[in-house]
Amino acid sequence: MKPLLRIAMLGLVMVVVAMVSALTAMRFAIHGQEVKVPGLVGMTPTEAEHAAGALGLQLDIERQYYSPQIPEGRIMTQLPMPGTKVRRGWQVRVAQSMGRQRVSIPDVTGESERAAEWNIRRRGLELSSTAELQLPGRSVDQVVAQSPPANASQVTAPKTSLLLSAAADPPAFVMPSFIGESLGSASRILQDAGFKLGNVTVAPSPQTPPAPSTSTPTPSAEAPSASSPGSPLVPSQVSPASIIVAQTPPAGQKVFAGAVVNFEVR
């Protein structure tokens, strides 16, 4: 009986050892076929195919996209990602860059700045800068020139610059001095030169201190005279004969046509 039991136990042990050996061999076989996916972004298709093939992987270029970062003809994306463990024979799918998108430059000359900017941006282009130039016979805020020129093709993601027509500055003058002139004469000069007469105010009269009196003043119930220190000064009336004593803007200042000039008169 005992020999039979020993034989049965020995057989069971051999079966267990065989199963463990098979599982171990299978595990080594499976893991021995695993590789890490290499980084292929930035490579040419030939370089990527060689790198993948060296690890027993297959390369599949699925699509092509425009890319402002990856040069034309290079790999721009991949799946699985670099470092991912896969079995030998796995297919790595990649997308190839077509480089920057090439478009034709629209003709925006004659358009307003706003319309030109909209026309440029809707094509995926960028507005680089704008400059202004005074041109007679041109409407204000109108595009008169552009760079790159209109209908230029094979331009890669350009930035378009615009030259706009600007309004002409009004004529400039140097403000003359009207001090000592009559208000009527100065008004005519201003009107002929295209200026506007603004506020005309009466300058306060200088107060002269009263002369000392030798007699002792006596109280009086009479109202103070217009020349007494406590009486208010009565301003003179403004008339064309009034003399200008102050002006704004002052003499010598640069002014433009249509400016308003204010006077103080006596």
C-alpha positions in Angstrom: 0.0 0.0 0.0 2.8 2.4 0.9 4.6 2.0 -2.4 1.4 2.9 -4.3 1.0 6.0 -2.1 4.6 7.1 -2.8 4.1 6.6 -6.5 0.9 8.7 -6.4 2.6 11.5 -4.4 5.6 11.5 -6.7 3.3 11.7 -9.8 1.4 14.6 -8.2 4.6 16.4 -7.5 5.8 15.9 -11.1 2.5 17.3 -12.4 2.7 20.4 -10.2 6.3 20.9 -11.3 5.4 20.6 -14.9 2.5 23.1 -14.6 4.7 25.6 -12.8 7.4 25.2 -15.5 4.8 25.7 -18.2 3.4 28.8 -16.7 6.9 30.2 -16.1 7.9 29.5 -19.7 4.7 31.1 -21.0 5.3 34.2 -18.9 8.8 34.6 -20.1 7.7 34.0 -23.7 5.0 36.6 -23.4 7.1 39.3 -21.7 10.0 38.4 -23.8 8.0 39.6 -26.8 7.1 43.0 -25.3 8.9 46.2 -26.4 8.6 49.9 -25.6 7.3 52.1 -28.4 10.0 54.5 -29.5 9.5 58.3 -29.9 8.9 58.9 -33.6 7.7 62.5 -33.7 10.1 64.7 -35.7 11.5 61.8 -37.7 11.1 61.3 -41.5 8.9 58.4 -42.5 12.0 56.4 -43.4 13.7 57.1 -40.1 10.5 56.2 -38.2 10.1 52.9 -40.2 13.6 51.9 -39.4 13.2 52.7 -35.7 9.9 50.8 -35.4 11.1 47.9 -37.5 14.2 47.4 -35.3 11.8 46.6 -32.4 9.6 44.4 -34.5 6.8 47.0 -34.8 4.9 48.1 -37.9 4.5 51.7 -39.0 1.2 53.0 -40.5 1.0 56.6 -41.8 -2.7 57.3 -41.5 -3.2 61.0 -42.2 -1.5 64.2 -43.0 -2.1 67.6 -41.3 -0.8 71.2 -41.5 1.4 72.0 -38.6 3.2 75.4 -37.9 5.6 73.6 -35.5 6.6 70.3 -37.3 8.5 70.7 -40.6 6.9 69.3 -43.7 7.3 65.6 -44.2 8.1 64.8 -40.6 6.1 62.7 -38.1 3.9 65.0 -36.0 1.8 62.6 -33.9 1.9 58.9 -33.0 -0.2 56.3 -31.2 0.6 54.5 -28.9 2.6 57.1 -27.1 6.4 56.8 -26.7 7.3 54.4 -23.8 4.1 52.3 -24.1 4.8 48.6 -23.8 3.3 46.5 -26.7 3.9 43.1 -28.3 6.2 42.7 -31.2 4.3 43.1 -34.4 2.1 45.8 -33.0 1.1 48.6 -35.4 2.2 52.1 -34.6 -0.1 54.7 -36.2 1.4 58.1 -37.1 0.4 61.4 -38.8 2.7 63.2 -41.1 3.1 67.0 -41.2 2.3 69.0 -44.3 4.1 72.0 -42.9 2.6 75.4 -42.5 -0.7 76.0 -44.4 -0.2 78.0 -47.7 -2.9 80.4 -48.7 -3.4 83.2 -51.2 -3.2 86.7 -49.8 -6.6 88.6 -50.3 -6.8 92.0 -52.0 -7.9 94.4 -49.3 -6.9 97.7 -50.9 -9.7 100.2 -50.9 -11.4 98.6 -47.9 -11.7 100.1 -44.5 -9.4 99.0 -41.7 -12.1 97.0 -40.0 -13.3 95.3 -43.2 -9.7 94.5 -44.2 -8.9 93.0 -40.8 -12.0 90.8 -41.0 -11.1 89.7 -44.5 -7.6 88.8 -43.4 -8.4 86.9 -40.2 -11.2 84.8 -41.7 -8.6 83.2 -43.9 -6.6 82.2 -40.9 -4.0 84.9 -41.4 -2.7 87.5 -38.9 -2.6 91.3 -39.0 0.9 92.4 -38.3 0.9 96.2 -38.2 -0.8 99.2 -39.6 0.6 102.6 -40.6 -1.1 105.9 -41.6 -0.2 108.3 -44.4 -2.0 111.6 -45.4 -3.0 111.3 -49.0 -5.1 114.0 -50.8 -8.2 112.6 -52.5 -8.4 109.5 -50.4 -11.1 108.6 -47.9 -10.0 108.5 -44.3 -9.3 105.0 -42.9 -8.9 103.4 -46.3 -6.3 100.7 -47.2 -4.0 102.1 -49.8 -1.2 99.4 -49.7 -0.5 96.0 -48.2 2.4 93.7 -47.6 2.5 90.8 -48.8 0.9 92.1 -52.0 -2.5 90.9 -53.1 -2.9 87.4 -54.6 0.6 86.4 -53.5 0.5 82.6 -53.3 2.7 80.0 -51.5 3.0 82.3 -48.5 3.4 80.3 -45.3 1.2 81.7 -42.4 2.0 85.3 -43.2 1.4 88.4 -41.2 -0.1 91.1 -43.3 0.8 94.8 -42.8 -1.5 97.6 -44.0 -1.0 101.2 -45.0 -4.1 103.4 -44.3 -5.0 106.9 -45.5 -5.2 109.4 -42.6 -7.0 112.7 -42.3 -4.9 115.8 -43.0 -4.0 117.9 -40.0 -5.8 121.3 -40.0 -3.6 124.3 -40.8 -1.5 125.5 -37.8 -0.8 129.1 -36.8 1.2 130.9 -34.2 -1.1 132.9 -32.0 -0.5 136.7 -32.4 -0.7 139.2 -29.6 -3.9 141.2 -29.3 -2.9 143.0 -26.2 -3.7 146.7 -26.6 -6.0 146.1 -29.6 -9.6 147.0 -29.6 -12.1 144.1 -29.2 -13.8 145.0 -32.5 -10.6 144.9 -34.5 -9.4 141.7 -32.9 -12.8 140.0 -33.6 -12.6 140.8 -37.3 -9.0 139.4 -37.5 -10.1 136.2 -35.8 -13.1 135.8 -38.0 -11.0 136.3 -41.2 -8.4 133.8 -40.0 -11.0 131.1 -39.2 -10.9 131.3 -35.4 -13.7 131.6 -33.0 -14.3 134.3 -30.4 -14.9 132.8 -27.0 -15.6 134.4 -23.7 -15.0 138.1 -23.3 -14.8 139.2 -19.6 -14.1 142.5 -18.0 -10.8 142.7 -16.2 -11.2 144.0 -12.6 -10.1 147.7 -12.2 -7.1 148.3 -10.0 -8.0 149.7 -6.6 -6.2 152.9 -5.6 -5.7 153.3 -1.9 -7.4 156.5 -0.5 -5.2 159.6 0.1 -4.5 160.3 3.8 -6.7 162.9 5.4 -5.5 165.6 7.8 -8.9 166.3 9.2 -10.4 164.1 11.9 -13.2 162.0 10.3 -16.6 162.5 11.8 -19.3 159.9 11.7 -21.7 160.3 8.9 -25.0 158.6 8.0 -24.3 159.2 4.3 -23.9 156.1 2.0 -20.3 155.4 0.9 -19.2 156.9 -2.3 -18.2 154.7 -5.3 -14.5 155.7 -4.6 -14.5 154.8 -1.0 -12.5 151.7 0.0 -15.6 149.7 1.0 -17.7 150.3 -2.0 -18.0 147.7 -4.8 -16.4 148.4 -8.2 -18.8 148.9 -11.0 -17.4 147.1 -14.2 -17.4 148.9 -17.4 -19.6 147.6 -20.3 -18.0 145.4 -23.1 -18.1 147.2 -26.4 -16.1 147.0 -29.7 -14.0 149.9 -28.4 -12.9 147.9 -25.3 -9.2 147.4 -25.0 -7.8 143.8 -24.7 -5.6 143.4 -21.7 -5.3 139.6 -21.6 -5.9 136.6 -24.0 -6.1 132.8 -24.0 -4.3 131.1 -25.8 -1.3 133.4 -25.1 0.7 135.0 -27.9 3.3 132.7 -29.5 1.4 129.4 -28.8 0.7 127.0 -31.7 -3.0 126.8 -32.5 -5.1 125.2 -35.3 -7.8 126.7 -37.4 -11.1 126.8 -35.6 -9.5 127.4 -32.2 -11.5 129.4 -29.6 -9.8 132.6 -28.3 -10.9 134.3 -25.0 -10.2 137.9 -24.0 -10.2 140.1 -21.0 -10.9 143.8 -21.7 -11.2 147.1 -20.1 
